Every structure is written in C-alpha cells, then in structure tokens.
C-alpha cells in the first residue's frame, strides 16, 4: 500500500498553493489600497498647501474695510487693508448713486483681489452733503450689516477731510462747497492722537466761517483745508488770514481713502455704530422739507 507523504498529497498541494495565492493577492490589494490612500492624502496635503500659499499671497488675515463716500457728486468707494489703500473707484459719470454704487463696489473688490465675504467692516460717510447721496450710501451699508452681521463705522466727511491737512498748526478748519453760496464746515483742534471738533458742523457763509473759526482759535494758527478752496479765497475776509501767512490747502475730492483710514482708527477702538442708530448728518433741511414744513406761502416769501 503506497504511503502518501503529507506535503505530496494530491489534495494538500493544490489547497496550499490556492491559499498562498489568495493571501498574496489580498496582501497586494491591501498594499495598493494603502498606496492609493497615501497618494490621496499627499495630493490633499499638497492642495491645501497650495491653497494656503495662494491665500497668503492674495491677502493677509488683517482688517479689510470697504469705505463709501456718496456725499456729493464727486463720490468714491475704496478698499483698504488696515489703513493701507488697495484700490479706489471714482464716481466720474452722470449716473445716480442708486445705479452706480453696487457695480462700482464689484469693480473695486475685484481690483483689490478680495471678495465681499472678505470685508470685515463697512465705513460710510454720514455727511454733511447731498441728501439723496448720503441716504443711498447709508441705506446700502445698513442692509449689508443686517444681512452679514459685519459692523459699520460711520464717519464725518468733514473730519476725514480735516485729516488730510498738513502742517503743525494747533487748529484745522475743513470745508466743502455746500451750494447756495454756503459751505459745509467745521473747526478741529489737533489732539495728541486725533482731531477734536470745536463746536458743531455747520452750513454757513464762507466769510462767517472765517470769523467764527478765528474767534474760536484765539491766538492759535489754523490750517485751512478744502476740496473747494475758492469758496474762501474769493471772500474779502480771507485777506486778513493771508496777511498772517495762512493758506488754504487743496485736498483731492476723492475722499473714500481718507474716510477708510479714519474708519480704521475708529474700528480699532471698537467705535462701531449700530445699523438702527446710524443716521445722516444733513446739517440743514432739504428743500422739500423746508417747503412742506414752512408752507408754500412762507417759502415763496423768503
């Protein structure tokens, strides 16, 4: 009777060979899966790294501000990173702000390399200026704040203008054309870190503003700054200021960058404005309000 050795059994050898092949195939499949998983992880890590590099190159994780000036026909919108201007778009066409504003914001954001979601705070000039223009700007940022939850900084256009004044005089008088032979104006005292307004913003005749500012400043000299210097230079009262060496500095009418820089300082101090409390500073009533409140007869006799 033949003796069969275990490792030469006609049944044992095929079973062992089949088991070994299955084990090898399973091992190879697991190795392939691990290799694929590692490759996927490496690709994902590379993608994340590239994305982070691109994001770091595109913008820094600092405060992005969107600043609006719609106070007169020479308005503008600007994007700033902290206090540094990235881009500005100027209202240089006859379109109303209700038509121009949103497309202009799209353009300035795209040119700055940021998206609307990147904006950390909205800075809006609250006046004084055009009734319709100021309303459009403030209504727009109020709506954004309600939807996005981002904060608003409301700033005075005159204070922003005053920050553009050079020199070391202890006082700064800022003014702009207010139409009807009047100016929007305010006087500021230079403090250690910021301007301090002296009195209220006003709409006033140019010569009266000169007299009031000189009285308030006393013996202190004044730095005069304006987007419309001729409003003072054409008055008789200006001669006395000129005789003591004072001049009017001409500021560019594109004030959104200055408004944004002032807004950045206020934002760092957490001086935000609640959307419900954000209000325009018109200084004077609109023609329509004056007409209907005073009455057609009284308005006609003025």
C-alpha angles and dihedrals in degrees: 000000000000118000114226117209114220096238093048097049112134087230103038097056097056092046092051091046092049092049092049092050092049091049091049092048091047090049092049091049091050090048091050091049091049091048091049091047091050090048091050091048092049091048091049091048090049091049091050091047093050091047091050091048091049091047091048091050093046098053142338121246091254133115114302114197131191110205126196131194114182097148096116140000090281094068130147145181125222141184119216133184103213102316096332120103115235102175140341131199119201128215096236101150136074094251117121117249090247087066101031104042105072097043089047090054090051089053096047093047092049091048090050093052094239135108130229089255089059093062112108100187141006120229117198132180107235094198159208096218145072112003095220095042095050092047093052093051096046095043089052096053092043090057092048092050092050092051101039102029090229117144128253128221114199115201137181114251089215093053090050088050090050091055087063092064117110129205132062102266112141092234134048123200113197124188143161136188110284095180124236089073090295135110136218102235147166138175122225135191116219110240130189094273107002146016119274116206117232109212124332134316109261146185103228145150111275096239091049090052090053092052094045093048093049091049092049094046094049109186092349118110120238133224107213117204131175147154085225108040093167090071089075100026091063094057126094091228092064093071092074092054092046090053090061092050101261120142138184114247113217110227123197112257091229097094104161092096092052090045089052093050092050089046091052091056091049092046091054087054089051091241096151127157123230110239091235091052096045106112137169123251102218094164090203135037120263120254090252093052092048091048097051098037096045094039130241093270096052092042090053092052095052 
